[in-house]
Amino acid sequence: KLKLGVLISGRGSNLQALIDACAAPDFPAEIALVLSNKADAFGLERAAKAGIATAVVSHRDYPGDKPAFEAAMDATLRESGVDLVCLAGFMRLLSPWFVGQWHNALINIHPSLLPSFKGLDTHQRALDSGVRFHGCTVHYVRPEMDEGPIIAQAAVPVLPGDDAHRLADRVLESEHRLYPHAVRLIAEGRARVDGDLVRIEGTVPDLAAVV
Ligand code: GAR
């Protein structure tokens, strides 16, 4: 099975979706390590409850020394035999060095239909722009923030009466379906990077079913 290293900073609901997916015997990946940059991240409790190894590498222990912070994370992931790093609400920007160390072995989930709404506060910005569909994206990470070959996306409608909170809840539900789907595609060798794109081999479920 493909060994995942899941990087978190907080709540860890996407981590939970991956934990739940990996619990199915036929799922082609397993979580080798959950790594948090915050000691009080609730996701660490989720991992412990599932019997998964955890580590904390706090950026605060490396003030002004991002290379040392990232080298510590990199070493921890290597020691755990991680094949694929999954960012799941990990809120530190990674340097080109770290991204290069995990080239095409590092993915992120972002709460928008990229390339729209990179960065933070995506739900309010989607509402303010008047789009009728919003959603989430899983992509391979490149040094530029929220850029990189798109593996999978799920769309959700923006509904009358939505505020950022309600829209975020609807998107989050779609994230919890999309992230395991994307990991499965990679673990099955069906999501190959070809230049700036990901070529998907075989059939994928109707995206309406993924949402
Ligand atoms: C998720 O909505 C994820 O897409 C987003 O943070 C949330 C984490 O929730 N990620 C980003 O904004 C990355 N810039 P979780 O901790 O419950 O998975």
Residues whose N, C-alpha, C, O or C-beta is under 5 A from the ligand:
A	BS01	GAR	G10 R11 G12 S13 N14 L15 A88 G89 F90 I109 H110 P111 G119
